[in-house]
Amino acid sequence: MSFLNLIRYQNLIIIAAMQVFVKYGLFEALEVQLALNNFQFSLLVIATVCIAAAGNVINDIYDVEIDQVNKPSKVIIGKRISEKSSNYIFIVLNVVGVGAGFYLSNTINKPAFATLFILISASLYLYASYLKGILLIGNLLISMLVAASILIVGFFDILPAINTDEMDLQVIVLKVLLHYSLFAFLINFIRELVKDLQDINGDKNGGMNTLPIAIGRKRATYFVFILGVLMVISIVIYMYAYLYHHQAMVLYFLFLIVAPLLYFCIKTWDAATKNDYAFLSLLLKICMLLGMSSILLYKFVVV
């Protein structure tokens, strides 16, 4: 169980689920021509999940001192798993992830695509070792990587299969995928800021320069509130522009995405304690999962 907690298996399950939703709930449901068979798609999921897991491990290795302040009861490295063993786990996960990505890229005759996995792995290491402590840069990078975990399915499954006969449908599907990756980026960026608010004490001791440290917890909380309101407005505009004539999608978005985000905004306005921010972080994770689950209904829109 310590190993599973170290790699943050819950987050990995969400990443894998999002990719499955994209592949089987959008691409195959719309019968668009694809490049990956089931085995090749499994390799993509394995590569993505292993590299993400390695990123979680290296992040915890660099955050041991910070976590002893922020969440002492949840510290794993040095207590349940040694730092040496954690480094081995980090290396093995990266080797498996990049190796699976390299093999996949060659099976679809796109060997250059393997570079993506190397870049993602390197980015996660740089995030944990250096970029996380730079104002907003770490938040933006990790949010971009979350969005990339969605976009990469289209990159491997549709781009190699682009052809003139189905190009119109393939382009439409890629646009939908881009919309969902943007949603994932924005909601994860807000969640990263909330986590910074939650962990402000440990981050100060660790020499970090997060937004709450730079401008103060109260101002940062108001900033998160504004981002939440803008997120709600953006989703409503999206609903009006793309989903207005599809009642099931409108109801889904209103009750399972917009309503929880409005509740998030209300709770953010008065948030002040570590428990408050922990609840807000969990709420955003649920909104992320509910938002990505709506992709299963998109086959009724793109017809």
C-alpha positions, 0 to 999 in steps of 0.5 A: 500500500505504501508503494501505491500511495507513493505513486498516487494511484488515485491520480493515475487511475484518473489519467488512465480513465480520461484516456479511455474516455477519449479513445472509446467514448469519443474516437471509436464512438464516432467511428473516426479512422484511427491508428492504434489498435487496443494493444497499442493504445494499452501501451500508450496508457502504460507509458503515460501512467508510468511516467506520471507515477515516476513524476510523483515519486521524484516530487515526493523525494524532493519534498520530504522536508516540506511534506514533514510540515504540510502533511507529516502523517502522509510522509512515505519516503524515509519512513515506509520506503527508503530514499534509495528505494524511491530513487530506484522506483523512479528510474524503473518507472521512467524506463518502463514508461519511456520504453513503452512509448519508444516501442509504441512509436516504432510500431506505428512507424513514427519513431520521432514520436518517442521524443514526447515521452522523453520530454514529458519525463524530463519536464516532470523532473525539472518541475520537482527539482527546480521549476516548482519553486518559481512563481506560477511557472511550476503551476503552469507546467504541471497543468500543461502536462495534465492537458498533454495526457489528454492531447497525446491520445489524439496525437498518436491515434488520429494524426497518423491516420489523417486522410482526405476522406475523413479529414472533416470528421477527424478535425472536428474530433481533434477540436473537441479534444482540444476543448477538453484538454483546455478544460483540464489545463484550467481546472488543474491550474486552479487546483494547483493554486489551491494546493499552494494555499493549503501548503503555504507553511511548508512551502515557506520553510522549503524556500518556495515562491508560490503565489500565496507566499508572494502576494499573501494568502488572502489575495491569492484566495481572491485570485482563485475565486476570480479564476473560478468565476471566469471558469464558470462563465467560460463553460456557460459560453461554451454550452451556449456556443456548442451544446445549446440544442442538446438538452442532455449535455446542457443538463449534464454541464449545468448540474454536474460541472457548473453547479459544483464549480459555483459551489467551489466559488462560494466556498473559496470566498470564505476559505481560510483554514488548511481544511478549507483548502483541502476540501476545495482541492478535492472538489476540483478533482471531482469537477475534473473527473465529472467534466472529462466523463461528459466526453462519453455523451459527446457522440450525441453532439458530433453527428 
